[in-house]
Amino acid sequence: MSLLLVTTRFSVVIIAYKRKEFLIKAVNSVLNQNYPKELIEIIVVKSFKDDVIDRTLSEKLIKSIYTESKSIGKKFSLGFQDSSGDIICMLEDDDAFSELKLKTIAEVYEADKQIDVFLNGYDIVDTEGKVIDVNFYKQNREFQSKQPLIKIDSRNYNPDLFQSLNLYFNNSRFSFTKSVSQSLIPILNLIERGVDVLMPNIWIGMNLNIAFIPGIKNKFMMRNFKPRKERLMNTQSSNALENEIERSQLLLGDYISLIKYFHETNIQLANFIELEFKMREIMIDVLSLSKRKLLHDLKEFYKTSIYRKGKKYKVFLRRTYISYLKVSLLSPFFIFDPEITRRIIIRLML
């Protein structure tokens, strides 16, 4: 690493809610980076107090912020406000960084100071941190591993690429320049839980330059987590279905907050988020087997989407129109066998 590269300073914001058993492992994954320790700042934002953990953080000279807020966005916002690095990285308590993450980001950043957002891939690990072979977004992960360094901006926005890179999943893959992190603070304060779901669209709406770095792979811990499609196809579990509906409804609150915020600052982005909001409503209608509301929301979605113009919406709208037609054709069959129909629609929409 050249003398120029080692001037890049990092702040890593680690958020924790109740998972005490994993937090120190996340911290150690940052401390064990192949990068000068004096250029790394760690900030832990957590919703619990623990004498052993607090003493450990203090001994490791790590900043610790306590908050009673359960909001994922507000936790990251608090950490961002207290960060001093040139690059700010996000990390959740049950994930871990690979040893070369900061070094690799620094090299990319020093080669191109126009980049605002840095993204990376991930491996699936068990609770001991060992990489495991599971069919969890496997196709996406295989696609990511074969890619070169990809730079994305408002001129080459491609929603299909975003889906293939699975960029709407896992906050621990996101890193930002200092200036971008500061501009995200008021936005994060509005997001209770859907930070990773909403962030990519916000970056594009803010015309940020994004780099996907395939050589970096975080460690995402697999516990009892299942992909959304697999969870929804399991209609035998009424509790799982009710929980999914509740999660989706809570996520709608994040959409509404951002739509209101961007109506004052970026109407194009507000309109795009509103379009995705309506798609989420349609999925809830399907899960709830609410035929009348489904037909109403489909109509509103169509009325909204036909007025969206611009190259960056072209691919996105093509996909949503196809889903619209399929759901419209299948919705009358709710009255015959709702469970089978729901499975078919979920398979088509996800």
C-alpha positions in Angstrom: 0.0 0.0 0.0 1.4 3.4 -1.0 1.9 6.3 1.4 -1.0 8.0 -0.4 -3.4 5.2 0.3 -2.8 5.1 4.1 -4.1 8.6 4.5 -7.8 7.5 4.1 -9.5 7.5 7.5 -12.4 5.2 8.2 -15.2 5.3 10.7 -17.2 2.1 11.2 -20.6 2.5 12.8 -21.8 -0.8 14.4 -25.4 -0.9 15.6 -26.8 -3.4 18.1 -30.2 -4.0 19.6 -30.3 -7.1 21.8 -27.9 -9.5 20.2 -25.1 -9.2 22.9 -23.5 -12.5 22.0 -22.3 -11.3 18.5 -21.3 -7.7 19.1 -17.7 -8.2 20.1 -17.1 -10.5 17.1 -18.3 -7.7 14.8 -15.9 -5.3 16.6 -13.0 -7.6 16.3 -13.6 -8.0 12.6 -12.9 -4.3 12.3 -9.9 -4.3 14.7 -8.4 -7.2 12.7 -8.4 -5.3 9.4 -5.3 -5.3 7.3 -5.1 -1.6 7.6 -3.4 0.9 9.9 -5.2 0.9 13.2 -4.6 4.6 13.8 -6.8 5.3 10.7 -9.8 3.3 12.0 -12.5 4.7 14.3 -15.2 2.4 15.7 -18.5 3.7 17.0 -21.0 1.3 18.6 -24.6 2.4 18.9 -26.6 0.0 21.1 -29.9 -0.3 23.0 -28.6 -2.1 26.0 -26.1 -1.7 28.9 -23.8 -4.6 29.8 -20.9 -4.2 32.2 -18.7 -6.8 30.5 -19.3 -5.5 27.0 -19.1 -1.8 28.0 -15.7 -2.5 29.8 -14.4 -4.4 26.7 -15.4 -1.5 24.4 -13.7 0.9 26.7 -10.5 -1.1 26.9 -10.4 -1.3 23.1 -10.8 2.6 23.0 -14.1 2.3 21.1 -16.8 5.0 21.2 -20.1 3.7 22.6 -23.4 5.5 22.3 -26.5 4.3 24.2 -30.0 4.9 22.8 -33.4 3.6 23.7 -34.5 3.9 20.1 -35.3 0.7 18.3 -35.0 2.4 14.9 -32.3 1.0 12.7 -32.1 4.3 10.8 -31.8 6.4 13.9 -29.0 4.2 15.3 -27.0 4.7 12.1 -27.8 8.4 12.1 -26.4 8.8 15.6 -23.2 7.0 14.6 -22.9 9.1 11.4 -23.2 12.3 13.4 -20.3 11.3 15.6 -18.0 10.0 12.8 -14.9 11.8 11.7 -13.5 9.4 9.0 -13.2 10.1 5.2 -15.2 6.9 4.6 -18.1 5.8 6.9 -18.9 2.1 6.9 -22.1 0.5 8.2 -22.0 -2.8 10.2 -24.8 -4.7 12.0 -23.9 -6.6 15.2 -24.3 -10.1 13.8 -22.2 -9.5 10.6 -18.5 -9.2 10.2 -16.0 -7.6 7.8 -13.4 -9.5 5.7 -9.9 -8.6 6.6 -9.2 -6.7 3.4 -12.4 -4.6 3.3 -11.0 -1.3 4.4 -7.8 -1.6 2.4 -9.7 -2.5 -0.8 -12.2 0.4 -0.4 -9.2 2.8 0.3 -7.6 1.7 -3.0 -10.7 2.2 -5.0 -11.4 5.6 -3.3 -7.9 6.9 -3.9 -8.1 5.9 -7.5 -11.4 7.7 -8.1 -12.4 10.4 -5.6 -15.7 10.9 -7.6 -17.2 7.7 -6.0 -19.7 8.4 -3.2 -21.0 5.0 -2.3 -19.1 1.7 -1.9 -20.8 -1.7 -2.0 -19.6 -5.2 -1.7 -20.6 -8.9 -1.8 -21.1 -11.3 1.1 -20.6 -14.9 2.1 -23.0 -16.9 4.3 -21.6 -18.1 7.6 -22.8 -20.0 10.6 -22.8 -18.7 14.2 -19.1 -19.8 14.4 -18.2 -17.6 11.5 -17.6 -20.5 9.1 -18.6 -20.1 5.5 -21.4 -22.5 4.6 -23.0 -23.6 1.3 -26.7 -22.8 1.4 -29.3 -21.9 -1.2 -29.7 -18.4 0.1 -29.7 -15.9 -2.8 -27.2 -18.3 -4.3 -27.8 -17.2 -7.8 -27.2 -13.6 -6.9 -24.0 -14.4 -5.0 -22.6 -16.4 -7.8 -23.4 -13.5 -10.2 -21.7 -11.0 -7.9 -18.5 -13.1 -7.6 -18.0 -13.1 -11.4 -18.3 -9.3 -11.8 -15.4 -6.8 -12.3 -15.5 -3.5 -10.4 -18.8 -2.0 -11.5 -19.4 1.8 -11.4 -23.0 3.0 -11.4 -24.4 6.5 -11.7 -27.6 8.2 -12.9 -26.5 7.8 -16.5 -26.5 3.9 -16.4 -29.0 3.2 -13.7 -30.3 -0.4 -14.3 -32.8 -1.9 -11.8 -32.2 -5.3 -13.1 -28.5 -5.0 -12.3 -29.4 -3.8 -8.8 -31.5 -6.9 -8.3 -28.8 -9.2 -9.7 -26.3 -7.7 -7.3 -28.9 -8.0 -4.5 -28.2 -4.4 -3.4 -31.4 -4.1 -1.5 -30.1 -6.6 1.1 -27.9 -6.1 4.2 -26.8 -2.7 5.6 -23.3 -4.1 6.4 -22.4 -3.9 2.7 -22.8 -0.1 2.5 -20.0 2.5 2.9 -20.1 6.3 2.1 -17.9 9.3 1.8 -18.1 11.7 4.8 -20.1 14.3 2.8 -22.7 11.7 1.7 -23.0 10.3 5.2 -23.9 13.7 6.5 -26.5 14.3 3.9 -28.1 10.9 4.8 -28.5 11.8 8.5 -32.0 13.4 8.2 -33.1 10.7 5.8 -32.0 7.9 8.2 -33.9 9.5 11.0 -37.1 8.8 9.1 -36.5 5.1 8.5 -37.4 2.7 11.2 -36.4 -0.6 9.7 -36.1 -0.6 5.9 -32.7 1.1 5.5 -31.2 -1.5 3.1 -34.5 -1.7 1.1 -34.8 2.0 0.5 -31.1 3.2 0.3 -30.2 2.2 -3.3 -33.1 4.2 -4.8 -32.2 7.2 -2.6 -28.6 7.1 -3.9 -29.8 7.2 -7.5 -32.3 10.0 -6.7 -29.4 12.0 -5.2 -27.3 11.3 -8.4 -24.6 9.6 -6.4 -21.7 7.7 -8.0 -21.7 4.0 -6.8 -19.0 1.4 -6.9 -19.7 -2.3 -6.5 -16.4 -4.0 -5.4 -16.7 -7.8 -5.9 -13.3 -8.6 -4.2 -14.8 -7.7 -0.8 -17.1 -10.2 0.9 -18.7 -9.5 4.3 -19.7 -12.4 6.5 -23.5 -12.5 6.8 -24.6 -14.8 9.7 -27.3 -17.4 8.8 -29.4 -18.3 11.8 -33.1 -18.9 11.2 -33.4 -16.4 8.3 -35.1 -17.5 5.1 -35.5 -15.6 1.8 -38.7 -13.6 1.5 -40.1 -15.8 -1.3 -39.6 -19.0 0.7 -41.2 -17.5 3.8 -44.3 -16.4 1.8 -44.7 -19.7 -0.1 -45.1 -21.4 3.3 -48.8 -20.7 3.7 -49.2 -23.5 6.2 -47.8 -21.2 8.9 -50.5 -18.6 9.8 -48.1 -16.9 12.3 -45.4 -16.6 9.7 -47.9 -15.1 7.2 -49.2 -12.6 9.8 -45.7 -11.6 10.8 -44.8 -11.0 7.1 -47.9 -8.8 6.7 -47.0 -6.9 9.8 -43.4 -6.4 8.7 -44.6 -5.2 5.3 -47.1 -2.8 6.8 -44.4 -1.3 9.1 -42.1 -0.9 6.0 -44.9 1.2 4.4 -44.5 3.7 7.2 -40.9 4.2 6.1 -42.0 4.8 2.5 -44.6 7.3 3.6 -42.1 9.3 5.7 -39.6 9.4 2.8 -42.3 10.4 0.2 -43.3 13.4 2.4 -39.6 14.4 2.9 -38.7 14.2 -0.8 -41.8 16.0 -1.9 -40.1 19.1 -0.5 -36.6 18.4 -1.9 -36.7 16.0 -4.8 -40.1 15.4 -6.4 -38.8 12.9 -9.0 -37.4 10.7 -6.2 -40.6 11.1 -4.2 -42.6 9.9 -7.2 -40.4 6.9 -7.7 -40.6 5.9 -4.0 -44.4 6.3 -4.2 -44.4 3.8 -7.1 -42.6 1.3 -5.0 -44.9 2.1 -2.1 -47.9 1.1 -4.3 -46.2 -2.2 -5.3 -45.7 -3.0 -1.6 -49.4 -2.3 -1.0 -50.3 -4.8 -3.7 -48.1 -7.5 -2.1 -49.9 -6.9 1.2 -53.2 -7.2 -0.6 -52.2 -10.6 -2.0 -51.0 -11.9 1.3 -54.2 -10.7 3.0 -56.4 -12.2 0.2 -58.1 -8.8 0.0 -59.5 -8.9 -3.5 -61.4 -5.6 -3.5 -58.4 -3.6 -2.1 -56.1 -5.4 -4.5 -58.1 -4.3 -7.5 -58.3 -0.8 -6.2 -54.5 -0.6 -5.6 -53.7 -2.1 -9.0 -55.8 0.6 -10.6 -54.0 3.3 -8.6 -50.6 1.8 -9.4 -51.4 1.8 -13.1 -52.6 5.4 -13.0 -49.4 6.4 -11.2 -46.9 4.4 -13.3 -48.1 5.6 -16.8 -47.0 9.2 -16.0 -43.5 8.2 -15.1 -41.0 9.2 -17.7 -37.2 9.0 -18.0 -34.7 6.4 -19.2 -33.9 5.1 -15.7 -37.5 4.0 -15.2 -37.8 2.0 -18.4 -36.6 -1.4 -17.2 -38.3 -1.0 -13.9 -41.7 -0.3 -15.4 -41.4 -3.1 -17.9 -41.1 -5.6 -15.0 -43.9 -4.0 -13.0 -46.3 -4.0 -15.9 -45.8 -7.7 -16.4 -46.5 -8.3 -12.7 -49.6 -6.1 -13.0 -51.0 -8.1 -15.9 -50.4 -11.5 -14.2 -51.9 -10.4 -10.9 -54.9 -8.9 -12.7 -55.5 -12.1 -14.6 -55.3 -14.3 -11.5 -57.1 -12.2 -8.9 -60.6 -13.4 -9.9 -59.6 -16.9 -8.8 -59.3 -15.9 -5.1 -62.8 -17.0 -4.6 -62.1 -20.6 -5.7 -58.9 -21.6 -3.9 -57.2 -18.6 -2.2 -54.2 -20.5 -0.8 -53.2 -21.9 -4.2 -53.8 -18.6 -5.9 -51.7 -16.8 -3.4 -48.8 -19.1 -4.0 -49.0 -18.7 -7.7 -49.1 -14.9 -7.4 -46.2 -14.8 -5.0 -44.2 -17.0 -7.4 -44.9 -14.6 -10.2 -44.3 -11.3 -8.4 -41.0 -12.2 -6.6 
